[in-house]
Amino acid sequence: MSAPRLSHTAALLFAAIAALSAHDVKRLMDPSHKDWREAAPAHFQVRLDTTRGTVLIDVVRALAPIGADRFYNLVRFGYYDDARFFRVVAGRWAQFGISGDPAIAQTWRGQPIADDPRVESNVRGAVAFAWAVPNGRTTQVFVNLGDNSKTLDAQGFAPFGRVVEGMDAVDSLYDGYGEESGGGIRGGRQDPLFELGNEYLLRRYPRLDYIRHATIE
């Protein structure tokens, strides 16, 4: 008798667990570790291997030093691996940055960084941290899918980099759920993502695209 096949959802969960084993879980669960305070290089690139293709983000630390440092360290310790693009609104933004592991996600939910003064505009391709209150940036990041400068610049969203390759992949991210599958920090829909992680998203919103692996170039 042949072994039973895994369901599509079970197979994805198994892959997620396998991916998590590659993370530095102990360090991800300890935001006070000295390694999280390492300054990012003046210029670096982050490669996102996504379910829609490769996306390359060019980061210039001088644009938003505090945000660039946080992004750099989260990437190098695997925080964004297997993270879903849970808020994709065509022509506006594609947001990610809640860990698929609830314990890790909730640990970082309470680790805000100070604001950076905005230097760059939120034009198409610009990448910035999402936030709900001043000095409230944690881990959530969005790519501007259109020119949002008229609305987001005045609010203080400070881009730290921009997509230089793979914008076509970002444009093709599944957007059928819109704000329903998590929405913005202020929208009041994110608690299940923090409490249940990818298990919840796989069950309720299985078509979401995600980051297989994020690396510093």
Residue frames relative to the residue before (quaternion, step in Angstrom):
aa qw qx qy qz dx dy dz
M 1.0000 0.0000 0.0000 0.0000 0.00 0.00 0.00
S 0.4019 -0.7239 0.5046 0.2445 3.58 -0.82 0.96
A 0.5672 -0.6005 0.4422 0.3496 3.54 -1.18 0.61
P 0.5277 -0.6380 0.4456 0.3405 3.59 -0.99 0.74
R 0.4540 -0.6859 0.4998 0.2713 3.55 -1.09 0.74
L 0.4908 -0.6349 0.5060 0.3162 3.53 -1.14 0.66
S 0.4906 -0.6126 0.5185 0.3395 3.55 -1.10 0.63
H 0.6669 -0.4990 0.3595 0.4207 3.56 -1.25 0.38
T 0.6667 0.5018 -0.3063 0.4581 3.60 0.93 -0.88
A 0.6578 0.5080 -0.3103 0.4615 3.58 0.95 -0.88
A 0.6359 0.5317 -0.3253 0.4552 3.57 1.03 -0.78
L 0.6543 0.5065 -0.3086 0.4692 3.56 1.01 -0.81
L 0.6423 0.5169 -0.3200 0.4667 3.56 1.02 -0.80
F 0.6303 0.5294 -0.3270 0.4641 3.57 1.03 -0.81
A 0.6514 0.5098 -0.3096 0.4689 3.56 1.00 -0.85
A 0.6361 0.5346 -0.3280 0.4495 3.56 1.04 -0.80
I 0.6473 0.5119 -0.3129 0.4701 3.58 1.00 -0.86
A 0.6431 0.5201 -0.3197 0.4623 3.56 1.01 -0.82
A 0.6475 0.5128 -0.3141 0.4681 3.56 1.01 -0.82
L 0.6427 0.5450 -0.3245 0.4296 3.57 0.97 -0.85
S 0.6085 0.5774 -0.3606 0.4077 3.57 1.07 -0.68
A 0.6429 0.5247 -0.3205 0.4568 3.57 1.22 -0.47
H 0.5611 0.6132 -0.3817 0.4042 3.59 1.21 -0.30
D 0.4301 -0.6137 0.5735 0.3309 3.52 -1.30 0.29
V 0.1637 -0.8467 0.4987 0.0867 3.57 0.42 1.27
K 0.6350 0.5398 -0.3447 0.4319 3.58 0.90 -0.85
R 0.6905 0.4629 -0.2876 0.4756 3.57 0.91 -0.84
L 0.6300 0.5357 -0.3343 0.4520 3.57 1.03 -0.72
M 0.6922 0.4532 -0.2734 0.4906 3.57 1.15 -0.54
D 0.7177 0.3857 -0.2384 0.5286 3.60 1.28 0.05
P 0.1263 -0.8402 0.5243 0.0571 3.62 0.30 1.22
S 0.6214 0.5551 -0.3472 0.4303 3.61 1.20 -0.31
H 0.4415 0.7053 -0.4576 0.3135 3.60 1.26 -0.18
K 0.5844 -0.6266 0.3966 0.3293 3.58 -0.99 0.85
D 0.5957 0.5999 -0.3686 0.3865 3.60 1.07 -0.62
W 0.6134 0.5611 -0.3545 0.4281 3.59 1.16 -0.50
R 0.6626 0.5079 -0.3046 0.4585 3.57 1.23 -0.29
E 0.4147 0.7165 -0.4722 0.3028 3.59 1.24 0.14
A 0.4140 -0.7061 0.5206 0.2428 3.56 -0.92 0.93
A 0.4818 -0.6635 0.4985 0.2813 3.54 -1.05 0.80
P 0.5925 -0.5290 0.4448 0.4137 3.59 -1.21 0.31
A 0.6471 -0.5281 0.3765 0.4007 3.57 -1.20 0.44
H 0.7844 0.0179 0.0113 0.6199 3.56 1.13 -0.66
F 0.1781 0.7695 -0.5989 0.1321 3.58 -0.83 0.94
Q 0.2958 -0.7375 0.5775 0.1876 3.53 -1.31 0.25
V 0.2140 -0.7534 0.6113 0.1140 3.52 -1.18 0.70
R 0.2013 -0.7743 0.5928 0.0925 3.53 -0.85 1.03
L 0.1379 -0.7707 0.6195 0.0577 3.54 -0.81 1.07
D 0.1853 -0.7430 0.6348 0.1029 3.55 -0.74 1.10
T 0.0011 0.8386 -0.5421 0.0540 3.58 -0.17 1.28
T 0.6466 -0.5173 0.3969 0.3959 3.54 -1.32 0.17
R 0.6936 0.4168 -0.2781 0.5175 3.60 1.28 -0.05
G 0.7278 -0.3685 0.2393 0.5265 3.56 1.27 0.06
T 0.6580 -0.5241 0.3833 0.3814 3.53 -1.35 0.00
V 0.0971 -0.7633 0.6381 0.0275 3.53 -1.07 0.91
L 0.1330 -0.7969 0.5872 0.0491 3.57 -0.80 1.03
I 0.1347 -0.7926 0.5939 0.0310 3.56 -0.72 1.17
D 0.2295 -0.7634 0.5949 0.1034 3.55 -0.79 1.10
V 0.1057 -0.8206 0.5616 0.0048 3.57 -0.60 1.19
V 0.1018 -0.7623 0.6383 0.0347 3.55 -0.95 0.99
R 0.4051 -0.7669 0.4386 0.2353 3.56 -0.31 1.25
A 0.6284 0.5752 -0.3417 0.3969 3.59 0.99 -0.77
L 0.5811 0.5973 -0.3769 0.4043 3.60 1.16 -0.46
A 0.7758 -0.1056 0.1211 0.6102 3.58 1.01 -0.83
P 0.1907 -0.8592 0.4587 0.1224 3.61 0.44 1.20
I 0.6729 0.4916 -0.3168 0.4531 3.60 0.87 -0.85
G 0.6719 0.4862 -0.2906 0.4772 3.57 0.94 -0.86
A 0.6423 0.5243 -0.3255 0.4545 3.59 0.97 -0.82
D 0.6436 0.5166 -0.3256 0.4613 3.59 0.98 -0.80
R 0.6561 0.5036 -0.3180 0.4635 3.59 0.91 -0.87
F 0.6657 0.5016 -0.3076 0.4590 3.59 0.86 -0.93
Y 0.6372 0.5474 -0.3181 0.4395 3.58 0.91 -0.93
N 0.7240 0.4411 -0.2574 0.4638 3.57 0.77 -0.98
L 0.6208 0.5282 -0.3493 0.4623 3.61 1.01 -0.68
V 0.6551 0.5002 -0.3168 0.4693 3.57 0.98 -0.80
R 0.7207 0.4769 -0.2910 0.4105 3.59 0.70 -1.00
F 0.7276 0.3797 -0.2549 0.5114 3.60 1.18 -0.37
G 0.6343 -0.6291 0.3006 0.3340 3.57 1.21 0.51
Y 0.3170 0.7867 -0.4924 0.1956 3.59 1.20 0.21
Y 0.7552 0.4266 -0.2255 0.4437 3.59 0.87 -0.91
D 0.4499 0.6862 -0.4638 0.3341 3.60 1.22 -0.07
D 0.8409 0.1129 -0.1443 0.5093 3.55 -0.90 1.05
A 0.4341 0.6904 -0.4670 0.3417 3.61 1.21 0.40
R 0.4052 -0.7334 0.5034 0.2110 3.57 -0.99 0.92
F 0.3899 -0.6211 0.6157 0.2883 3.51 -1.32 0.50
F 0.0623 -0.8814 0.4683 -0.0079 3.53 0.30 1.31
R 0.7631 0.2389 -0.1593 0.5790 3.58 1.24 -0.19
V 0.1581 0.7821 -0.5792 0.1668 3.55 -0.16 1.29
V 0.0166 0.7832 -0.6173 0.0724 3.55 -0.60 1.21
A 0.4641 -0.7221 0.4398 0.2642 3.56 -0.44 1.25
G 0.8361 0.1933 -0.1662 0.4857 3.52 -0.94 0.97
R 0.7204 0.4186 -0.2465 0.4950 3.59 1.24 -0.13
W 0.7586 -0.3234 0.2439 0.5104 3.60 0.42 -1.15
A 0.1951 -0.7127 0.6570 0.1496 3.49 -1.42 0.32
Q 0.0901 -0.8419 0.5317 -0.0188 3.55 -0.44 1.26
F 0.0459 0.7652 -0.6399 0.0540 3.55 -1.14 0.81
G 0.4771 0.7231 -0.4424 0.2319 3.55 -1.26 -0.04
I 0.5620 0.5007 -0.4385 0.4911 3.59 1.17 0.49
S 0.4409 -0.7150 0.4710 0.2691 3.57 -0.55 1.14
G 0.4993 -0.6625 0.4784 0.2879 3.55 -1.12 0.71
D 0.6241 0.4773 -0.3284 0.5243 3.58 1.30 -0.22
P 0.4212 -0.7482 0.4430 0.2579 3.64 -0.42 1.14
A 0.6340 0.5381 -0.3473 0.4334 3.59 0.97 -0.76
I 0.6731 0.4759 -0.2890 0.4868 3.57 0.97 -0.87
A 0.6455 0.5365 -0.3221 0.4379 3.57 0.92 -0.90
Q 0.7064 0.4582 -0.2723 0.4658 3.57 0.86 -0.93
T 0.5792 0.5717 -0.3737 0.4450 3.58 1.14 -0.57
W 0.7559 0.3966 -0.2068 0.4780 3.58 0.87 -0.96
R 0.4965 0.6584 -0.4332 0.3637 3.59 1.19 -0.26
G 0.7552 0.3581 -0.1896 0.5152 3.56 1.11 -0.63
Q 0.5837 0.5685 -0.3741 0.4428 3.59 1.13 0.60
P 0.0352 0.8472 -0.5287 0.0386 3.61 0.52 1.13
I 0.2605 -0.7231 0.6141 0.1794 3.51 -1.32 0.41
A 0.6074 -0.5618 0.4195 0.3734 3.55 -1.26 0.44
D 0.5784 -0.5862 0.4429 0.3546 3.55 -1.23 0.46
D 0.2847 -0.6778 0.6428 0.2153 3.49 -1.37 0.45
P 0.4933 -0.6013 0.5132 0.3628 3.61 -1.07 0.56
R 0.4592 -0.6867 0.4800 0.2951 3.57 -0.94 0.82
V 0.1341 -0.7816 0.6074 0.0464 3.56 -0.93 1.02
E 0.7633 0.3044 -0.1475 0.5504 3.57 0.89 -1.02
S 0.4561 -0.6790 0.5030 0.2793 3.57 -1.22 0.50
N 0.4998 -0.6459 0.4972 0.2928 3.54 -1.27 0.53
V 0.1409 0.7855 -0.5756 0.1784 3.51 0.50 1.30
R 0.7275 -0.4088 0.3035 0.4598 3.56 -1.29 0.16
G 0.8004 0.2744 -0.2315 0.4801 3.55 -0.90 1.02
A 0.5499 0.6087 -0.4071 0.4017 3.60 1.19 -0.33
V 0.2264 -0.7776 0.5803 0.0856 3.56 -1.09 0.84
A 0.0699 0.8036 -0.5821 0.1030 3.58 -0.80 1.05
F 0.5312 -0.5878 0.4924 0.3604 3.53 -1.31 0.22
A 0.3695 -0.6830 0.5832 0.2383 3.54 -1.17 0.69
W 0.0626 0.7868 -0.6130 0.0352 3.57 -1.17 0.55
A 0.3604 -0.7360 0.5351 0.2052 3.54 -1.27 0.43
V 0.7858 0.1450 -0.0611 0.5981 3.57 1.13 -0.69
P 0.6454 -0.5071 0.3746 0.4312 3.63 -1.14 0.40
N 0.8331 0.1063 -0.1338 0.5260 3.55 -1.07 0.87
G 0.5134 0.6738 -0.3802 0.3713 3.56 1.12 0.71
R 0.3797 0.7245 -0.4993 0.2857 3.62 1.16 0.33
T 0.0715 -0.8033 0.5904 0.0325 3.59 -0.95 0.84
T 0.8113 -0.2138 0.1859 0.5114 3.61 0.10 -1.25
Q 0.6158 0.5981 -0.3491 0.3759 3.59 1.16 -0.45
V 0.1022 -0.8023 0.5872 -0.0318 3.52 -0.85 1.12
F 0.0745 -0.7949 0.5982 0.0695 3.58 -1.13 0.54
V 0.3085 -0.6931 0.6207 0.1979 3.50 -1.32 0.56
N 0.3861 -0.7068 0.5417 0.2405 3.56 -0.85 0.94
L 0.2519 -0.7879 0.5479 0.1252 3.58 -0.66 1.12
G 0.7642 0.1451 -0.1075 0.6191 3.56 1.31 -0.20
D 0.6408 -0.4877 0.3962 0.4410 3.55 -1.27 -0.18
N 0.0267 -0.8234 0.5650 -0.0458 3.56 -0.28 1.34
S 0.3168 0.8053 -0.4676 0.1803 3.57 1.27 0.21
K 0.6407 0.5551 -0.3410 0.4063 3.61 0.97 -0.75
T 0.7534 0.3614 -0.2092 0.5080 3.59 1.08 -0.62
L 0.7657 0.4129 -0.2182 0.4422 3.61 0.81 -0.95
D 0.5863 0.5909 -0.3886 0.3950 3.61 1.04 -0.62
A 0.6863 0.4954 -0.2869 0.4486 3.56 0.84 -0.97
Q 0.6589 0.5081 -0.3097 0.4602 3.58 1.16 -0.55
G 0.5605 -0.6577 0.3585 0.3532 3.57 1.25 -0.19
F 0.3724 0.7039 -0.5204 0.3084 3.61 1.16 0.31
A 0.1681 -0.8414 0.5132 0.0197 3.57 -0.54 1.24
P 0.2772 -0.7716 0.5480 0.1657 3.63 -0.27 1.18
F 0.2048 -0.7745 0.5888 0.1068 3.55 -1.08 0.81
G 0.8043 0.0264 -0.0115 0.5935 3.57 1.27 -0.10
R 0.2558 -0.7550 0.5770 0.1775 3.53 -1.30 -0.19
V 0.5287 -0.5998 0.4933 0.3426 3.55 -1.25 0.45
V 0.1163 -0.8147 0.5668 0.0383 3.57 -0.72 1.08
E 0.7632 0.1041 -0.1041 0.6292 3.56 1.31 -0.23
G 0.7967 0.3416 -0.2310 0.4419 3.55 -1.10 0.69
M 0.3103 0.7540 -0.5294 0.2344 3.60 1.11 0.45
D 0.5782 0.5703 -0.3751 0.4469 3.57 1.17 -0.50
A 0.6284 0.5197 -0.3312 0.4746 3.59 1.09 -0.68
V 0.6430 0.5110 -0.3232 0.4701 3.58 0.98 -0.82
D 0.6531 0.5254 -0.3121 0.4473 3.59 0.95 -0.86
S 0.7191 0.4615 -0.2483 0.4564 3.58 1.11 -0.68
L 0.3796 0.7251 -0.4927 0.2957 3.63 1.25 0.06
Y 0.5574 -0.6278 0.4194 0.3452 3.56 -0.98 0.82
D 0.0728 -0.8329 0.5485 -0.0088 3.57 -0.69 1.14
G 0.3627 0.7831 -0.4501 0.2294 3.57 1.26 0.25
Y 0.6837 0.4737 -0.2953 0.4700 3.60 1.15 -0.46
G 0.2488 -0.8128 0.4968 0.1752 3.59 1.22 -0.37
E 0.8209 -0.1790 0.1730 0.5140 3.55 -0.81 -1.07
E 0.5203 0.6955 -0.3903 0.3053 3.59 1.23 -0.34
S 0.7446 0.4548 -0.2311 0.4306 3.60 0.93 -0.87
G 0.8078 -0.0536 0.0014 0.5870 3.57 1.16 0.51
G 0.0943 -0.8416 0.5230 0.0963 3.53 0.87 -0.97
G 0.7046 -0.4497 0.3381 0.4324 3.52 -1.30 -0.26
I 0.6965 -0.4685 0.3327 0.4298 3.55 -1.29 0.25
R 0.7056 0.4715 -0.2624 0.4593 3.57 1.04 -0.76
G 0.5889 0.6599 -0.3370 0.3227 3.58 1.23 -0.36
G 0.4439 -0.7373 0.4240 0.2820 3.60 1.22 -0.26
R 0.6011 0.5814 -0.3593 0.4141 3.62 1.21 0.32
Q 0.5743 0.6719 -0.3505 0.3098 3.59 1.20 -0.16
D 0.4648 0.7169 -0.4435 0.2709 3.62 1.11 -0.37
P 0.6644 0.5000 -0.3411 0.4384 3.68 0.82 -0.78
L 0.6140 0.5468 -0.3533 0.4463 3.60 1.11 -0.63
F 0.6856 0.4639 -0.2784 0.4871 3.57 1.02 -0.79
E 0.7268 0.4568 -0.2458 0.4503 3.58 0.98 -0.81
L 0.8106 0.2552 -0.0971 0.5180 3.60 1.05 -0.76
G 0.3468 -0.8011 0.4424 0.2056 3.58 1.26 -0.22
N 0.8306 -0.2287 0.1705 0.4782 3.52 -1.22 -0.60
E 0.5381 0.6095 -0.4167 0.4067 3.61 1.13 -0.49
Y 0.6640 0.4962 -0.2878 0.4796 3.56 0.99 -0.88
L 0.6911 0.4809 -0.2917 0.4539 3.59 0.83 -0.93
L 0.6347 0.5247 -0.3322 0.4599 3.58 1.01 -0.74
R 0.6874 0.4837 -0.2774 0.4655 3.56 1.02 -0.78
R 0.7824 0.3609 -0.1698 0.4783 3.57 0.86 -0.97
Y 0.8098 0.1341 -0.0233 0.5706 3.57 1.03 -0.81
P 0.0125 -0.8843 0.4667 0.0031 3.57 0.75 1.08
R 0.6608 0.5361 -0.3213 0.4155 3.60 1.14 -0.37
L 0.4087 0.7162 -0.4775 0.3034 3.60 1.23 0.02
D 0.3676 -0.6855 0.5805 0.2406 3.55 -1.07 0.77
Y 0.1129 -0.8150 0.5673 0.0329 3.55 -1.21 0.41
I 0.5253 -0.5981 0.5099 0.3261 3.52 -1.39 0.22
R 0.3211 -0.7436 0.5511 0.2004 3.56 -0.63 1.06
H 0.7877 -0.1213 0.1427 0.5868 3.54 0.90 -0.99
A 0.1423 -0.7675 0.6201 0.0787 3.58 -1.04 0.80
T 0.0105 -0.8136 0.5797 -0.0430 3.58 -0.84 0.98
I 0.4500 -0.6299 0.5602 0.2947 3.52 -1.31 0.51
E 0.2947 -0.7596 0.5551 0.1673 3.56 -0.89 0.94
